[in-house]
């Protein structure tokens, strides 16, 4: 069985938002970089409701 570490979704989301703001990036910039279809996914990540897959 492959070990998969546990992450705190709220911490991941807070970090994503802090880095995005510090780098002066829009939500759409992050969406394009992660090759996602909608900005709603980024908002979910930032609110700690989900997080991006680490295996992409």
WOVEN-V749406 format. One record per helix or strand of 2 or more residues. SS is the DSSP state (H for helix, E for strand). FROM is the first residue (numbers start at 1). LEN is the number of residues. Records with the same first field share a line. If there is no record, write none. Layout:
BEGIN
SS->FROM-LEN  FROM-LEN
END
This chain:
BEGIN
H->9-14  27-7  40-8
END
